[in-house]
Amino acid sequence: MPRFHPSRFPEELAADSQGAAERQVFDALVDHLPDDYLVLHRVRWLGGPTHGWGADGSLDLLIAHPERGMLAMVVRGGVRRDASSGRWLAGEAEIRDPFELATASKHALERYLKHHPKWLGRGVPIGHAVAVPGASKNDLDVPFGGDPITLDESDLASPLAAVERALEFWSLAIHDDWRKHGLTWLERLFVHRDFARLRLGARIGQHEREFIRLTARQSRVLDQLRHHRRAAICGCAGSGKTMLAIEKARRLADEGYRVLLTCYNKPLAESIRAQLPRPLPTRAGAAGPQTGLFGDPEVEVEHFHAMAARWSRRAGVSLVEPVGKDQQRQFFAATLPGALLTAAERTAERYDAIIVDEGQDFHESWWTPLQALLSDKDHGVLYVFYDDNQSLYTDRARLPIETPPFVLTTNCRNTRAIHEEVVRWYRGAEVPDAQGPDGEPPERISYADEHGLREQLRRVLERLVREEKVPERDIVVLSPRGRDTSALWRDPQLGSLRLTDAWPPAAGHVQCATVHSFKGLERPVVLLAELSASAATADEIRYVGSSRARSHLVLIEERRAG
């Protein structure tokens, strides 16, 4: 059996006549092509900076072989051709000539690959063919010369012979790079099985494999949005937004785009950077972000203010360090974004695509300088991932995307038990559901004073690390209070363990952070401490803090008086 992507024909596509025709050809190829073939169904691509913004294209089927090359195949069922006029009809409706369409799609894909930075000008061994299930070539009066590249109903009984006949007709020139790497490269470019490349070191316990499967399933969103240059993706906490942002950035970089992935939080930016593969050395003389024919391209990852400061310094825009909290707020909210806009006006450097994670934390005024960094204001790609229920830093600002958001409603990060706690504090329009493992209900521990808080935290940490054998790095203590006001930092030593703000923590240390700074991040175990009873803790604090836990959540709350 050949390598098929997808491995099974999507049932939802077979409902209309076009999908039914594609399925008939798909099933015939599955049954008859040998293992050395690769077949890709419904291939889509966007023209990018190196091959023209208008070079978008699509194919019903792409058939590839290491020794014979590729066939760009158009499938049309229930069609006929009027010999006197040359018109093609589906029922009584006129349709585009499928041979003309196949030719255009072939040339579009050929240009896309040939000008792709990783292809580096190598030859593209590609021909085209047309499949007409349910019809006969003779009845269709196929145009002169079309017989060898037409697969009709009789050919689908033995499609291998028909595919080989079409490939022989084109007499494609096969070079060594194609023989060695061609099929691998096509899969890398058009198939996305290694979703976000999650590291094994981030997985613990029996829940982790299920979380990864559920998160990877969300990659279908990117497949559906592949032809969208601008998109807003709204999702609840745990819906996989950050992983989708990483995956979208990686896919665009694979396609030759220069990509910036930015967010509000510095810790989140560092985590995202660690998730992406390290690029290999760039091939000598090659331009752009590519790193050789099959090396991993680099995505620039930087939190917004660091990126704005770097651009400003490089463009010679003077920045005066703020003094005091009021000046700091003004500096980060307005001064630094304004400096970025000035820097963009002075600098020719640009990005082809910008991906924003946790977009709800961006002030509305920041979008103008950010979009000024795009190489093409009309065609440059801009994707914004956000959660309208966790705006801890800003009022909910309008996003720079005119089309309605694509909404993710499935929580794929938390156990169902944790999810039930999270949705108590959810205020979005559509309540999300959870499909993860059941898990244990969150632990609830109360304390009366600072001594009680520290003692309860010490006991929980000792039990988790010593008895439950949870690695220190898989635990985080979160608080709504900053270092200056939190009781946890007055003495960070808790028995044999010590709190630290460093990541990764050293042996015998457990990371401690604010809920705000941990937005977008997660750990298998979260201890959410210093939850006040005297004044109701903001719903968003509980929502964000609780949703950081994948497998186990401990809520340490101040005991109510009386």
Number of C-alpha atoms within 10 A of each C-alpha: 13 19 19 18 18 12 12 12 17 11 10 8 13 15 9 9 13 15 19 17 19 25 21 20 24 21 13 17 23 18 14 16 19 13 12 13 20 22 25 22 23 16 17 15 18 20 22 24 23 16 19 13 14 11 15 17 18 20 21 22 22 22 25 24 21 21 18 20 25 27 26 26 28 26 24 24 21 14 19 24 19 11 13 6 7 13 13 19 16 14 10 9 8 13 15 11 14 19 20 12 16 23 18 15 21 25 17 20 23 18 18 24 21 18 19 22 24 26 20 15 12 14 16 21 23 23 24 25 27 27 27 26 23 15 18 17 19 9 10 16 15 17 12 6 8 15 17 17 24 25 28 23 19 14 20 23 15 16 21 17 15 20 23 15 16 23 25 15 13 18 13 17 13 16 16 10 13 21 15 12 13 22 22 15 16 16 16 16 16 19 17 17 13 10 20 25 15 15 10 9 7 12 16 16 9 11 19 21 13 16 24 18 13 20 22 22 14 19 21 12 14 17 14 9 13 15 15 13 14 20 21 21 22 23 24 27 32 29 25 26 25 22 22 23 25 24 22 22 28 23 22 22 22 24 26 23 29 25 27 24 24 27 27 23 22 17 17 24 21 14 15 23 18 13 16 21 15 13 15 14 12 17 13 8 5 13 12 13 21 28 20 19 15 15 17 21 29 23 23 16 23 22 20 24 20 15 19 22 19 15 21 24 14 12 17 12 16 11 13 8 9 14 10 8 9 9 13 14 13 12 20 15 18 14 16 23 25 19 23 28 22 18 24 22 14 15 14 9 11 16 19 22 27 24 23 25 29 24 27 27 21 24 18 17 14 17 16 14 19 20 21 18 24 23 18 16 12 10 18 20 23 23 23 24 25 26 22 20 21 25 20 16 12 13 12 18 15 14 16 16 13 10 9 10 16 14 17 21 17 21 24 28 31 32 27 22 19 25 29 15 17 25 19 12 17 21 14 14 8 12 12 19 17 21 16 24 18 15 17 13 17 20 12 11 16 18 19 12 11 14 10 13 20 20 14 17 22 17 12 16 24 17 13 15 17 12 9 10 10 18 16 21 19 20 25 25 24 24 25 22 17 15 15 9 10 15 17 23 14 10 10 16 15 19 13 10 17 19 20 20 15 12 14 13 18 13 11 14 22 26 20 25 19 20 25 20 17 21 20 24 19 23 23 24 22 25 26 26 27 23 23 15 13 10 7 8 13 13 16 18 21 22 22 25 27 29 28 30 28 26 28 22 28 21 20 22 18 20 15 11 7 3
